[in-house]
Amino acid sequence: MAAGVHRLIVPSVSRSNFIAVQSLCGQHPGCFPAYGIHPLYVEQSKTDDLVQLRGHILGQGAVALGEIGLDFFVEGFDQARQEYFFVEQLKLARELDLPVLLHVRRAQDAVLKNLRRIKVKAGIAHAFNGSRQQADEFIKLGFKLGFGGAMTYPRALRIRELAAALPLESIVLETDAPDIPPDFLRRGMPNEPKYLPRIAQTLAGLRGVTLAEVAEATTHNALNVLPKLAGG
């Protein structure tokens, strides 16, 4: 909190860490849980895990269902299995009226296809790196787009162009700590939530506005799409 970051979302990736996420958020004020099965963990997941996911959310509460989605980047991925778990979790989010936190890597169009078919209470497309056209389609569906460490690299031209040009009301900031370390960290150092203000400064510079404007707008956007965060 000393860095000015007061609310953190801690998402799960599989049934195996539902309890760990619950415990961590219970110990640290300002940390809020999200529960879901990540596409890179579907190989080790069982269909019964979806039943456990539903029960855990009903019993413990969550600000969102996630991190869920599709990842067609890692070699040898099972698209059918990923889509099965993704679709079933979208149905669950719709049933429970929860927003979703999306992992989308080289799968923007496939994710959009499923979102159009199964309407959910919006959410966030995490670490967005698609095209402007794809960005506009997510926004039409009510989603916010997450920008973080990748945006700080001068060579990340497409991401930086999107961050500068998209409507500010469609953007939220994130760190994905300990992953996606920003450009200003030494190689090998883990990302941390405390770096969010410096990431926000990058966005402010790209858009030619003040840090205060970015902080106010992106905080408002996050609370708008994840209303249960407002209680923190």
C-alpha positions in Angstrom: 0.0 0.0 0.0 3.0 2.3 0.5 3.3 2.3 -3.3 -0.3 3.5 -3.7 -1.7 0.2 -4.7 -4.6 -0.7 -2.5 -6.4 -3.5 -4.2 -5.0 -6.7 -5.7 -6.7 -9.6 -7.5 -5.2 -13.0 -6.8 -6.4 -15.5 -9.5 -6.2 -19.2 -9.3 -5.0 -21.4 -12.1 -6.3 -24.9 -11.1 -8.2 -26.7 -8.4 -4.9 -27.4 -6.7 -4.5 -23.8 -5.6 -8.1 -22.7 -4.8 -7.3 -23.1 -1.1 -4.0 -21.2 -1.3 -5.7 -18.3 -3.0 -8.4 -18.3 -0.5 -5.9 -18.4 2.4 -3.7 -15.6 1.0 -6.6 -13.3 0.5 -7.9 -14.0 4.0 -4.6 -13.0 5.5 -4.0 -9.8 3.5 -6.5 -7.0 3.4 -6.9 -5.6 0.0 -6.3 -8.9 -1.8 -9.4 -10.3 -3.6 -9.7 -13.8 -4.9 -10.7 -15.0 -8.4 -11.1 -18.8 -9.0 -10.8 -20.6 -12.3 -8.9 -23.2 -14.4 -6.2 -21.7 -16.6 -5.9 -23.0 -20.2 -2.3 -24.2 -19.5 -3.6 -26.3 -16.6 -6.5 -28.1 -18.3 -4.3 -31.2 -19.1 -4.0 -31.9 -15.4 -7.6 -31.0 -14.6 -10.7 -33.2 -14.5 -14.3 -32.5 -15.3 -15.1 -32.8 -11.6 -12.8 -29.8 -11.0 -15.5 -27.7 -12.5 -18.0 -29.0 -9.9 -15.5 -28.1 -7.2 -14.9 -24.7 -8.8 -18.7 -23.9 -8.6 -18.9 -25.1 -5.0 -15.8 -23.1 -4.0 -17.1 -19.9 -5.5 -20.5 -20.4 -3.9 -18.9 -21.1 -0.5 -16.1 -18.5 -0.5 -17.1 -15.8 -2.9 -15.0 -14.2 -5.6 -14.7 -10.9 -7.5 -14.4 -12.8 -10.8 -14.1 -16.2 -12.4 -10.5 -16.6 -13.6 -8.0 -16.9 -14.9 -9.6 -18.7 -17.8 -9.3 -18.6 -21.6 -7.4 -20.1 -24.5 -3.6 -20.4 -25.2 -2.6 -21.5 -28.7 1.0 -20.5 -28.2 2.5 -23.4 -26.3 3.6 -26.3 -28.5 1.3 -29.4 -28.4 -1.7 -27.6 -27.0 -5.0 -29.5 -27.0 -7.5 -27.0 -28.5 -10.6 -29.1 -28.0 -9.8 -29.7 -24.3 -9.0 -26.0 -23.7 -12.2 -25.0 -25.4 -14.2 -27.5 -23.3 -13.0 -26.0 -20.0 -13.3 -22.5 -21.3 -16.9 -22.9 -22.4 -17.9 -24.7 -19.2 -16.4 -21.9 -17.2 -18.1 -19.2 -19.3 -21.4 -21.0 -18.6 -20.6 -21.0 -14.9 -19.8 -17.3 -14.9 -23.1 -16.6 -16.6 -24.9 -18.7 -14.1 -23.3 -17.0 -11.1 -23.4 -13.5 -12.7 -19.6 -13.0 -12.4 -17.2 -11.2 -14.7 -14.3 -13.2 -16.1 -10.5 -12.7 -16.3 -9.3 -13.9 -19.6 -6.0 -15.4 -20.6 -5.7 -15.0 -24.4 -2.6 -15.9 -26.3 -2.7 -16.3 -30.1 -6.4 -17.1 -29.6 -8.2 -13.8 -29.8 -10.7 -14.8 -32.5 -11.5 -18.1 -30.9 -12.1 -16.4 -27.5 -14.3 -13.8 -29.2 -16.3 -16.6 -30.9 -17.1 -18.2 -27.6 -17.9 -14.9 -25.9 -20.4 -14.0 -28.5 -22.0 -17.4 -28.1 -22.1 -17.4 -24.3 -22.8 -14.0 -22.9 -21.2 -13.2 -19.6 -21.0 -10.2 -17.3 -18.0 -8.8 -19.2 -14.6 -8.8 -17.5 -11.0 -8.2 -18.5 -8.9 -9.4 -21.4 -5.6 -9.7 -19.5 -2.3 -8.7 -21.1 -4.0 -7.7 -24.3 -1.9 -8.1 -27.4 -4.3 -8.4 -30.3 -5.1 -6.1 -33.1 -7.1 -2.9 -33.0 -10.1 -4.7 -34.7 -10.0 -7.4 -32.1 -9.7 -4.8 -29.3 -12.8 -3.1 -30.6 -14.7 -6.4 -30.6 -13.8 -7.1 -26.9 -14.9 -3.6 -26.1 -18.2 -4.1 -27.8 -18.8 -7.1 -25.6 -18.2 -4.9 -22.5 -14.7 -6.0 -21.7 -11.8 -3.9 -20.5 -8.3 -4.5 -21.8 -5.4 -5.1 -19.5 -2.0 -3.4 -20.1 1.0 -3.9 -18.0 4.7 -4.7 -18.2 4.8 -5.4 -21.9 3.7 -1.8 -22.6 6.8 -0.4 -21.1 9.1 -1.9 -23.8 9.9 0.6 -26.6 9.9 -2.2 -29.1 6.4 -3.3 -28.2 5.1 -1.0 -30.9 1.6 -2.5 -31.5 0.8 -2.7 -27.8 2.0 0.9 -27.2 0.0 2.1 -30.2 -3.1 0.5 -28.8 -2.5 1.9 -25.3 -2.2 5.3 -26.8 -5.1 5.1 -29.1 -7.9 3.1 -27.4 -10.5 4.9 -25.4 -9.2 5.4 -21.9 -12.4 4.1 -20.5 -11.6 0.7 -22.0 -8.2 0.3 -20.3 -7.2 -1.2 -16.9 -3.7 -1.5 -15.6 -2.1 -4.7 -14.3 1.3 -6.3 -13.4 0.7 -10.0 -13.7 3.3 -10.3 -10.9 5.7 -12.1 -10.8 5.5 -12.4 -14.6 5.8 -10.0 -17.5 8.4 -7.8 -15.8 8.6 -4.2 -17.1 11.4 -2.8 -19.0 12.8 -0.9 -16.0 13.6 -4.0 -14.0 16.9 -5.8 -14.3 16.7 -9.1 -16.2 15.6 -12.0 -13.9 14.0 -9.7 -11.3 10.3 -10.7 -10.5 7.5 -8.3 -11.2 5.6 -6.9 -8.2 2.4 -5.0 -7.7 4.4 -2.0 -6.3 5.5 -1.3 -9.8 2.0 -0.4 -11.0 2.5 3.3 -10.6 5.5 3.3 -12.9 3.5 1.3 -15.4 0.8 3.8 -15.1 3.3 6.6 -15.8 4.2 4.8 -19.1 0.6 4.9 -20.1 0.3 8.5 -19.1 3.3 9.3 -21.3 2.0 7.4 -24.3 -1.3 9.3 -24.1 0.1 12.7 -23.2 -2.0 13.0 -20.0 -1.1 13.2 -16.3 -0.4 10.3 -14.0 -3.3 11.4 -11.9 -5.7 11.2 -14.8 -4.5 7.7 -15.7 -4.8 6.5 -12.1 -8.3 7.9 -11.7 -9.6 6.6 -15.0 -8.1 3.1 -14.8 -9.2 2.7 -11.1 -12.7 3.7 -12.1 -12.6 1.2 -15.0 -11.5 -1.6 -12.8 -14.2 -1.0 -10.2 -16.8 -0.7 -13.0 -16.0 -4.1 -14.5 -15.3 -5.8 -11.1 -17.8 -4.2 -8.8 -17.0 -6.5 -5.9 -13.6 -4.7 -5.7 -15.4 -1.6 -4.5 -15.9 -3.1 -1.1 -12.2 -3.2 -0.4 
